[in-house]
């Protein structure tokens, strides 16, 4: 009799344990699904913020490479001479560069700003933004942190237009002195 009673108690505890495990799994999975949904929403929001919108033409320059070649246009700013920040050596250093702006023709702002005639109107302002960024670097710094300077200049240009239709800035030639 004691063995049967002990077997019934063990069976009851096993059944209670199974029910509690099922309940815990159900609550954990529900909470986990909610957490995954929340994390997914946050990641989507951060991606939108990083890319500046649903089309991926943001102010961060992260849209580079997302534009189809058929929708690409370029504008060249030739022979910019930029006086670099004094490094304390007593010599004045300069940078002579040609910059290429890559634009997305499918972006709505391209029609307003991106055509060659419009870009010529804004070229001096673009030159000023590029000059402001690069002139804040010393000779050694600009050579070591060239990509960072280009990214910062791109952000300044995108802020100037309030748009990401210019999605890339690159150097086609450069000479440091």
Residue frames as a rotation matrix with the C-alpha (Angstrom) as fourth column:
UNK 1
0.565 0.825 0.000 0.00
0.825 -0.565 0.000 0.00
0.000 0.000 -1.000 0.00
UNK 2
0.432 -0.480 -0.764 2.82
0.162 -0.792 0.589 2.37
-0.887 -0.378 -0.264 0.85
UNK 3
-0.636 -0.702 0.320 4.41
0.416 0.038 0.909 1.70
-0.650 0.712 0.268 -2.52
UNK 4
-0.153 0.666 0.730 1.19
0.965 -0.060 0.257 2.53
0.215 0.744 -0.633 -4.36
UNK 5
0.784 0.429 -0.449 0.70
0.556 -0.806 0.200 5.71
-0.276 -0.407 -0.871 -2.34
UNK 6
0.012 -0.878 -0.478 4.31
0.116 -0.474 0.873 6.72
-0.993 -0.066 0.096 -3.03
UNK 7
-0.672 -0.213 0.709 3.84
0.684 0.191 0.704 6.00
-0.286 0.958 0.018 -6.76
UNK 8
0.341 0.872 0.351 0.65
0.921 -0.385 0.062 8.12
0.189 0.302 -0.934 -6.83
UNK 9
0.682 -0.162 -0.713 2.44
0.262 -0.856 0.445 11.04
-0.683 -0.490 -0.541 -5.09
UNK 10
-0.441 -0.897 -0.021 5.35
0.219 -0.130 0.967 10.80
-0.870 0.422 0.254 -7.56
UNK 11
-0.434 0.375 0.819 2.91
0.900 0.147 0.410 10.67
0.033 0.915 -0.402 -10.48
UNK 12
0.677 0.720 -0.155 1.03
0.733 -0.679 0.046 13.69
-0.072 -0.145 -0.987 -9.13
UNK 13
0.362 -0.633 -0.684 4.27
0.077 -0.711 0.699 15.64
-0.929 -0.305 -0.208 -8.65
UNK 14
-0.649 -0.577 0.497 5.38
0.492 0.180 0.852 14.65
-0.581 0.797 0.167 -12.16
UNK 15
0.012 0.762 0.647 2.08
0.982 -0.133 0.138 15.87
0.191 0.634 -0.750 -13.57
UNK 16
0.820 0.241 -0.520 2.29
0.414 -0.876 0.247 19.15
-0.396 -0.418 -0.818 -11.63
UNK 17
-0.095 -0.949 -0.301 5.91
0.145 -0.312 0.939 19.58
-0.985 0.046 0.168 -12.76
UNK 18
-0.588 -0.075 0.806 4.93
0.782 0.203 0.589 19.00
-0.208 0.976 -0.061 -16.41
UNK 19
0.474 0.836 0.275 2.05
0.862 -0.504 0.047 21.50
0.178 0.215 -0.960 -16.18
UNK 20
0.695 -0.275 -0.664 4.27
0.193 -0.818 0.542 24.13
-0.692 -0.505 -0.516 -14.51
UNK 21
-0.437 -0.888 0.141 7.01
0.342 -0.019 0.939 23.60
-0.832 0.459 0.312 -17.11
UNK 22
-0.293 0.431 0.854 4.46
0.950 0.026 0.312 24.03
0.112 0.902 -0.417 -19.91
UNK 23
0.773 0.605 -0.191 3.11
0.631 -0.763 0.139 27.19
-0.061 -0.228 -0.972 -18.27
UNK 24
0.316 -0.748 -0.583 6.61
0.113 -0.580 0.806 28.61
-0.942 -0.321 -0.099 -17.85
UNK 25
-0.608 -0.534 0.588 7.51
0.611 0.158 0.776 27.83
-0.507 0.830 0.231 -21.47
UNK 26
0.158 0.770 0.619 4.32
0.962 -0.261 0.079 29.50
0.222 0.583 -0.782 -22.66
UNK 27
0.884 0.177 -0.434 5.00
0.329 -0.893 0.307 32.67
-0.333 -0.414 -0.847 -20.66
UNK 28
-0.020 -0.970 -0.242 8.68
0.154 -0.242 0.958 32.73
-0.988 -0.018 0.155 -21.62
UNK 29
-0.512 -0.142 0.847 7.91
0.825 0.195 0.531 32.27
-0.240 0.971 0.018 -25.33
UNK 30
0.555 0.770 0.316 5.26
0.812 -0.583 -0.006 35.00
0.179 0.260 -0.949 -25.24
UNK 31
0.756 -0.349 -0.554 7.65
0.072 -0.797 0.600 37.37
-0.651 -0.493 -0.577 -23.49
UNK 32
-0.303 -0.916 0.261 10.46
0.360 0.143 0.922 36.34
-0.882 0.374 0.286 -25.82
UNK 33
-0.145 0.327 0.934 8.29
0.988 0.005 0.152 37.01
0.045 0.945 -0.324 -28.89
UNK 34
0.882 0.467 -0.063 7.39
0.471 -0.875 0.107 40.43
-0.005 -0.124 -0.992 -27.52
UNK 35
0.393 -0.827 -0.401 11.07
0.010 -0.433 0.902 41.16
-0.919 -0.359 -0.162 -26.86
UNK 36
-0.448 -0.546 0.708 12.02
0.686 0.297 0.664 40.04
-0.573 0.783 0.242 -30.37
UNK 37
0.333 0.661 0.672 9.29
0.915 -0.400 -0.059 42.26
0.230 0.634 -0.738 -31.84
UNK 38
0.920 -0.008 -0.392 10.48
0.173 -0.889 0.424 45.22
-0.351 -0.458 -0.816 -29.77
UNK 39
-0.014 -0.998 -0.060 14.12
0.135 -0.062 0.989 44.65
-0.991 0.006 0.136 -30.72
UNK 40
-0.314 -0.029 0.949 13.10
0.920 0.238 0.311 44.31
-0.235 0.971 -0.048 -34.36
UNK 41
0.719 0.634 0.286 11.18
0.675 -0.735 -0.067 47.60
0.167 0.241 -0.956 -34.19
UNK 42
0.697 -0.539 -0.472 14.13
-0.039 -0.686 0.726 49.35
-0.716 -0.488 -0.500 -32.57
UNK 43
-0.321 -0.849 0.420 16.52
0.427 0.266 0.864 47.95
-0.845 0.457 0.276 -35.16
UNK 44
0.032 0.416 0.909 14.20
0.996 -0.091 0.006 49.07
0.085 0.905 -0.417 -37.95
UNK 45
0.936 0.327 -0.134 13.98
0.345 -0.928 0.142 52.55
-0.078 -0.179 -0.981 -36.43
UNK 46
0.323 -0.898 -0.299 17.76
-0.040 -0.329 0.944 52.77
-0.945 -0.293 -0.142 -36.09
UNK 47
-0.392 -0.438 0.809 18.22
0.756 0.349 0.554 51.61
-0.525 0.829 0.195 -39.67
UNK 48
0.498 0.623 0.603 15.76
0.836 -0.530 -0.143 54.23
0.231 0.575 -0.785 -40.86
UNK 49
0.906 -0.200 -0.374 17.60
0.020 -0.860 0.509 56.85
-0.423 -0.469 -0.775 -38.81
UNK 50
-0.027 -0.993 0.112 20.98
0.192 0.105 0.976 55.69
-0.981 0.048 0.188 -40.06
UNK 51
-0.532 -0.156 0.832 19.81
0.813 0.182 0.554 55.74
-0.238 0.971 0.030 -43.67
UNK 52
-0.886 0.145 -0.441 17.63
-0.130 -0.989 -0.063 58.82
-0.445 0.002 0.895 -43.32
UNK 53
-0.086 0.948 -0.306 14.40
-0.892 -0.210 -0.400 57.26
-0.443 0.239 0.864 -44.51
UNK 54
0.498 0.434 0.751 12.77
-0.189 0.899 -0.395 54.39
-0.847 0.055 0.529 -46.27
UNK 55
0.978 -0.141 -0.156 14.67
-0.143 0.099 -0.985 54.93
0.155 0.985 0.077 -49.54
UNK 56
0.612 -0.782 -0.121 18.03
0.737 0.508 0.445 54.73
-0.287 -0.362 0.887 -47.78
UNK 57
0.005 -0.623 0.782 19.26
0.619 -0.612 -0.492 58.13
0.785 0.487 0.383 -48.90
UNK 58
0.730 0.309 -0.610 20.11
0.682 -0.272 0.678 59.54
0.043 -0.911 -0.409 -45.50
UNK 59
0.868 -0.398 0.298 22.28
-0.386 -0.917 -0.099 62.23
0.313 -0.029 -0.949 -44.09
UNK 60
0.625 -0.633 0.456 24.89
-0.350 0.295 0.889 59.76
-0.698 -0.715 -0.038 -42.92
UNK 61
-0.028 -0.645 -0.764 26.27
-0.999 -0.014 0.048 58.71
-0.041 0.764 -0.644 -46.26
UNK 62
-0.461 -0.152 0.874 25.31
-0.387 0.921 -0.044 55.16
-0.799 -0.359 -0.484 -45.51
UNK 63
0.628 0.771 0.107 23.36
-0.204 0.295 -0.933 54.89
-0.751 0.564 0.343 -48.72
UNK 64
-0.084 -0.733 -0.675 26.55
-0.948 -0.150 0.281 54.53
-0.307 0.664 -0.682 -50.73
UNK 65
-0.943 -0.332 -0.019 26.18
-0.313 0.868 0.385 51.60
-0.111 0.369 -0.923 -53.04
UNK 66
-0.440 0.855 0.275 22.37
0.370 0.451 -0.812 51.46
-0.818 -0.256 -0.515 -52.80
UNK 67
0.233 0.519 -0.822 21.78
-0.510 -0.655 -0.558 53.49
-0.828 0.549 0.112 -55.94
UNK 68
0.545 0.043 0.837 21.32
0.578 0.705 -0.412 51.75
-0.608 0.708 0.359 -59.25
UNK 69
-0.507 -0.862 0.018 23.90
0.569 -0.318 0.758 52.75
-0.648 0.395 0.652 -61.86
UNK 70
-0.349 0.459 0.817 21.11
0.836 -0.241 0.492 53.97
0.423 0.855 -0.300 -64.16
UNK 71
0.733 0.680 0.020 19.99
0.568 -0.627 0.533 56.44
0.375 -0.380 -0.846 -61.47
UNK 72
0.258 -0.743 -0.618 23.47
0.759 -0.239 0.605 57.78
-0.597 -0.625 0.502 -60.79
UNK 73
0.745 -0.160 0.647 24.75
0.367 -0.712 -0.599 61.20
0.556 0.684 -0.472 -61.81
UNK 74
0.109 -0.780 -0.617 27.96
0.970 -0.051 0.236 62.98
-0.216 -0.624 0.751 -60.85
UNK 75
0.932 0.016 0.362 29.08
0.104 -0.969 -0.225 66.54
0.347 0.247 -0.905 -60.46
UNK 76
0.205 -0.957 -0.208 32.80
0.934 0.254 -0.252 67.37
0.294 -0.142 0.945 -60.39
UNK 77
0.994 -0.084 -0.064 34.29
-0.054 -0.925 0.376 70.18
-0.091 -0.371 -0.924 -58.33
UNK 78
0.590 -0.797 0.130 37.72
0.638 0.361 -0.680 70.67
0.495 0.484 0.722 -59.85
UNK 79
-0.216 -0.934 0.283 40.96
0.586 -0.356 -0.728 72.03
0.781 0.009 0.625 -58.45
UNK 80
0.876 0.427 0.224 40.06
0.039 -0.526 0.850 73.04
0.481 -0.735 -0.477 -54.93
UNK 81
-0.305 -0.952 -0.009 43.04
0.225 -0.062 -0.972 74.47
0.926 -0.298 0.233 -53.07
UNK 82
0.802 0.592 -0.079 42.51
0.144 -0.062 0.988 74.09
0.580 -0.803 -0.135 -49.34
UNK 83
-0.172 -0.823 0.541 44.75
-0.539 -0.381 -0.751 75.67
0.824 -0.421 -0.378 -46.74
UNK 84
0.243 0.219 -0.945 45.26
0.470 0.826 0.313 73.09
0.849 -0.520 0.098 -43.99
UNK 85
0.975 0.192 0.115 45.36
-0.022 -0.428 0.903 73.88
0.222 -0.883 -0.413 -40.28
UNK 86
0.218 -0.944 0.247 48.73
-0.719 -0.326 -0.614 74.99
0.660 -0.043 -0.750 -38.90
UNK 87
0.744 0.008 -0.668 50.54
0.260 0.918 0.301 72.06
0.615 -0.397 0.681 -37.29
UNK 88
0.922 -0.382 -0.063 53.12
-0.103 -0.400 0.911 74.19
-0.373 -0.833 -0.408 -35.49
UNK 89
0.365 -0.826 0.431 55.96
0.835 0.495 0.241 73.32
-0.412 0.271 0.870 -37.87
UNK 90
-0.160 -0.402 -0.901 56.14
0.012 -0.914 0.406 76.85
-0.987 0.054 0.151 -39.25
UNK 91
-0.991 -0.131 0.019 55.22
0.010 0.063 0.998 75.67
-0.132 0.989 -0.061 -42.75
UNK 92
-0.146 0.970 -0.193 51.87
-0.759 -0.235 -0.607 76.34
-0.634 0.058 0.771 -44.38
UNK 93
-0.860 -0.106 0.499 50.41
0.135 0.896 0.422 73.16
-0.492 0.431 -0.757 -45.87
UNK 94
-0.263 0.758 -0.596 47.89
-0.900 -0.416 -0.133 72.93
-0.349 0.502 0.792 -48.70
UNK 95
-0.428 0.250 0.869 45.73
0.307 0.944 -0.120 70.32
-0.850 0.215 -0.480 -50.32
UNK 96
-0.505 0.299 -0.810 44.84
-0.827 -0.434 0.356 70.46
-0.245 0.850 0.467 -54.01
UNK 97
-0.742 0.315 0.591 41.93
0.178 0.944 -0.279 68.15
-0.646 -0.102 -0.756 -54.77
UNK 98
-0.659 0.658 -0.363 39.16
-0.616 -0.197 0.763 67.36
0.431 0.727 0.535 -57.20
UNK 99
-0.717 0.502 0.485 35.94
-0.254 0.459 -0.851 66.19
-0.650 -0.733 -0.202 -55.55
UNK 100
-0.786 0.536 -0.310 33.20
-0.174 0.289 0.941 64.15
0.594 0.793 -0.134 -57.18
UNK 101
-0.534 0.730 0.427 29.64
-0.673 -0.061 -0.737 64.34
-0.512 -0.681 0.523 -55.87
UNK 102
-0.939 0.317 -0.135 27.53
0.170 0.768 0.617 61.25
0.299 0.556 -0.775 -56.64
UNK 103
-0.620 0.782 0.066 23.82
-0.714 -0.528 -0.460 61.94
-0.325 -0.333 0.885 -56.87
UNK 104
-0.710 0.513 0.483 20.70
0.472 0.855 -0.215 59.79
-0.523 0.076 -0.849 -57.05
UNK 105
-0.938 0.343 -0.055 18.52
-0.260 -0.588 0.766 60.82
0.231 0.733 0.640 -59.99
UNK 106
-0.336 0.865 -0.373 15.54
0.472 0.497 0.728 58.90
0.815 0.068 -0.576 -58.58
UNK 107
-0.506 0.120 -0.854 15.48
0.809 -0.277 -0.518 61.10
-0.299 -0.953 0.043 -55.47
UNK 108
0.502 0.832 0.236 12.79
0.865 -0.481 -0.144 63.79
-0.006 0.276 -0.961 -55.59
UNK 109
0.651 -0.280 -0.706 15.28
0.113 -0.883 0.455 66.53
-0.751 -0.376 -0.543 -54.66
UNK 110
-0.354 -0.814 0.461 17.48
0.627 0.159 0.762 65.74
-0.694 0.559 0.455 -57.65
UNK 111
0.130 0.489 0.862 15.06
0.962 -0.273 0.010 67.52
0.240 0.828 -0.506 -59.97
UNK 112
0.953 0.298 -0.043 15.29
0.297 -0.906 0.302 70.69
0.051 -0.301 -0.952 -57.89
UNK 113
0.701 -0.709 -0.084 18.99
-0.440 -0.521 0.731 70.71
-0.562 -0.476 -0.677 -56.98
UNK 114
0.289 -0.670 0.684 20.86
0.162 0.738 0.655 68.01
-0.943 -0.079 0.322 -58.85
UNK 115
0.818 0.009 0.575 20.87
0.574 0.024 -0.818 69.13
-0.021 1.000 0.014 -62.46
UNK 116
-0.105 -0.985 0.134 24.18
0.988 -0.119 -0.102 70.60
0.117 0.121 0.986 -63.66
UNK 117
-0.149 0.092 0.985 22.75
0.251 -0.959 0.127 74.12
0.956 0.267 0.120 -63.90
UNK 118
0.821 0.514 0.249 21.45
-0.130 -0.255 0.958 73.98
0.556 -0.819 -0.143 -60.33
UNK 119
0.673 -0.627 -0.393 24.64
0.729 0.475 0.493 72.45
-0.122 -0.618 0.776 -58.99
UNK 120
-0.242 -0.764 0.598 26.67
0.783 -0.518 -0.344 75.24
0.573 0.385 0.723 -60.60
UNK 121
0.311 0.460 0.832 24.55
-0.126 -0.848 0.516 77.70
0.942 -0.265 -0.205 -58.62
UNK 122
0.959 0.150 0.242 25.38
-0.260 0.115 0.959 75.96
0.116 -0.982 0.149 -55.35
UNK 123
0.548 -0.789 -0.277 29.00
0.493 0.572 -0.655 75.10
0.676 0.223 0.703 -56.16
UNK 124
-0.228 -0.681 0.696 30.49
-0.235 -0.655 -0.718 77.92
0.945 -0.327 -0.011 -54.09
UNK 125
0.354 0.422 0.835 28.47
-0.912 -0.042 0.408 76.89
0.208 -0.906 0.370 -51.04
UNK 126
0.985 -0.044 -0.165 29.54
0.057 0.996 0.071 73.28
0.161 -0.080 0.984 -51.52
UNK 127
0.185 -0.979 0.081 33.16
0.333 -0.016 -0.943 74.38
0.925 0.202 0.323 -51.86
UNK 128
-0.096 -0.177 0.979 32.80
-0.708 -0.680 -0.192 76.37
0.700 -0.712 -0.060 -48.63
UNK 129
0.785 0.438 0.439 31.47
-0.620 0.556 0.554 73.30
-0.002 -0.707 0.708 -46.75
UNK 130
0.804 -0.553 -0.218 34.29
0.445 0.804 -0.394 71.11
0.393 0.219 0.893 -48.04
UNK 131
-0.028 -0.849 0.528 36.86
0.059 -0.528 -0.847 73.82
0.998 0.007 0.065 -47.26
UNK 132
0.291 0.209 0.934 35.51
-0.846 -0.399 0.353 74.25
0.446 -0.893 0.061 -43.71
UNK 133
0.977 0.131 0.169 35.87
-0.195 0.866 0.460 70.55
-0.086 -0.482 0.872 -42.98
UNK 134
0.652 -0.758 -0.007 39.28
0.647 0.561 -0.517 69.93
0.396 0.333 0.856 -44.56
UNK 135
0.069 -0.660 0.748 40.84
-0.084 -0.751 -0.655 73.17
0.994 -0.018 -0.107 -43.30
UNK 136
0.635 0.188 0.749 40.17
-0.739 -0.133 0.660 72.02
0.224 -0.973 0.055 -39.74
UNK 137
0.923 -0.371 0.101 42.69
0.334 0.904 0.266 69.19
-0.190 -0.212 0.959 -40.21
UNK 138
0.295 -0.910 -0.293 46.47
-0.599 -0.414 0.685 69.47
-0.745 -0.027 -0.667 -40.07
UNK 139
0.009 -0.408 -0.913 48.67
-0.977 0.193 -0.096 68.02
0.215 0.892 -0.396 -42.80
UNK 140
-0.906 -0.417 -0.075 49.28
-0.385 0.883 -0.270 64.76
0.179 -0.216 -0.960 -40.90
UNK 141
-0.548 0.762 0.344 45.69
-0.188 0.289 -0.939 64.46
-0.815 -0.579 -0.016 -39.63
UNK 142
0.293 0.719 -0.630 44.08
-0.807 -0.168 -0.567 64.86
-0.513 0.674 0.531 -43.04
UNK 143
-0.268 -0.458 -0.848 46.29
-0.831 0.555 -0.038 62.15
0.488 0.694 -0.529 -44.49
UNK 144
-0.990 -0.139 0.036 45.52
-0.135 0.812 -0.568 59.77
0.049 -0.567 -0.822 -41.63
UNK 145
-0.503 0.864 -0.009 41.80
0.344 0.190 -0.919 60.57
-0.793 -0.466 -0.393 -41.34
UNK 146
-0.948 0.068 -0.312 40.91
-0.304 -0.492 0.816 61.28
-0.098 0.868 0.487 -44.96
UNK 147
-0.629 0.751 -0.201 37.83
0.451 0.563 0.692 59.02
0.633 0.345 -0.693 -44.97
UNK 148
-0.208 0.516 -0.831 36.52
0.929 -0.161 -0.333 60.65
-0.305 -0.841 -0.446 -41.81
UNK 149
-0.646 -0.092 -0.758 36.97
0.006 -0.993 0.115 64.11
-0.763 0.070 0.643 -43.33
UNK 150
-0.930 0.333 -0.156 35.17
-0.162 0.008 0.987 63.03
0.329 0.943 0.047 -46.50
UNK 151
-0.398 0.816 -0.420 32.27
0.806 0.530 0.265 61.59
0.439 -0.233 -0.868 -44.48
UNK 152
-0.267 0.253 -0.930 32.00
0.686 -0.628 -0.368 64.79
-0.677 -0.736 -0.006 -42.43
UNK 153
-0.846 -0.074 -0.528 32.06
-0.267 -0.798 0.540 66.95
-0.461 0.598 0.656 -45.57
UNK 154
-0.790 0.605 -0.098 29.35
0.222 0.431 0.875 64.78
0.572 0.669 -0.475 -47.12
UNK 155
-0.213 0.717 -0.663 27.17
0.976 0.129 -0.174 65.23
-0.039 -0.684 -0.728 -44.03
UNK 156
-0.461 -0.019 -0.887 27.66
0.256 -0.960 -0.112 69.01
-0.850 -0.278 0.447 -44.21
UNK 157
-0.954 0.117 -0.278 26.69
-0.301 -0.321 0.898 69.05
0.016 0.940 0.341 -47.89
UNK 158
-0.551 0.796 -0.250 23.62
0.594 0.584 0.553 66.92
0.586 0.156 -0.795 -47.21
UNK 159
-0.191 0.448 -0.874 22.65
0.850 -0.370 -0.375 69.30
-0.491 -0.814 -0.310 -44.39
UNK 160
-0.823 -0.166 -0.544 23.09
-0.080 -0.913 0.399 72.24
-0.563 0.372 0.738 -46.77
UNK 161
-0.796 0.524 -0.304 20.52
-0.352 0.008 0.936 70.78
0.492 0.852 0.178 -49.15
UNK 162
-0.333 0.683 0.650 18.39
-0.834 0.109 -0.541 69.17
-0.440 -0.722 0.533 -46.45
UNK 163
0.785 0.560 -0.266 18.40
-0.613 0.640 -0.463 66.03
-0.089 0.527 0.845 -48.54
UNK 164
0.105 -0.735 0.670 20.32
-0.248 0.633 0.734 62.87
-0.963 -0.243 -0.116 -49.22
UNK 165
0.966 0.259 0.026 20.20
-0.039 0.244 -0.969 63.01
-0.257 0.935 0.246 -53.01
UNK 166
0.244 -0.957 -0.156 23.97
-0.698 -0.061 -0.714 63.51
0.673 0.283 -0.683 -52.85
UNK 167
0.962 0.259 0.088 24.87
-0.254 0.723 0.642 60.16
0.103 -0.640 0.761 -51.38
UNK 168
0.566 -0.824 -0.002 28.64
0.778 0.534 0.330 60.02
-0.271 -0.189 0.944 -51.90
UNK 169
0.868 -0.471 -0.156 31.62
-0.493 -0.856 -0.159 62.34
-0.059 0.215 -0.975 -51.95
UNK 170
0.689 -0.675 0.262 34.91
0.611 0.736 0.291 61.11
-0.390 -0.040 0.920 -53.27
UNK 171
0.307 -0.713 -0.631 38.32
-0.465 -0.691 0.554 62.40
-0.831 0.123 -0.543 -54.21
UNK 172
0.980 -0.004 0.197 39.29
0.169 0.530 -0.831 61.76
-0.101 0.848 0.521 -57.81
UNK 173
0.196 -0.971 0.137 42.70
0.590 0.005 -0.808 63.38
0.784 0.239 0.574 -57.35
UNK 174
0.997 0.062 -0.055 44.62
0.081 -0.563 0.823 64.95
0.019 -0.824 -0.566 -54.50
UNK 175
0.089 -0.993 0.083 47.99
0.505 -0.027 -0.862 66.48
0.858 0.118 0.499 -53.84
UNK 176
0.892 0.100 -0.440 49.28
0.446 -0.341 0.827 67.44
-0.067 -0.935 -0.349 -50.42
UNK 177
0.132 -0.877 0.462 52.00
0.379 -0.386 -0.841 70.02
0.916 0.286 0.281 -49.92
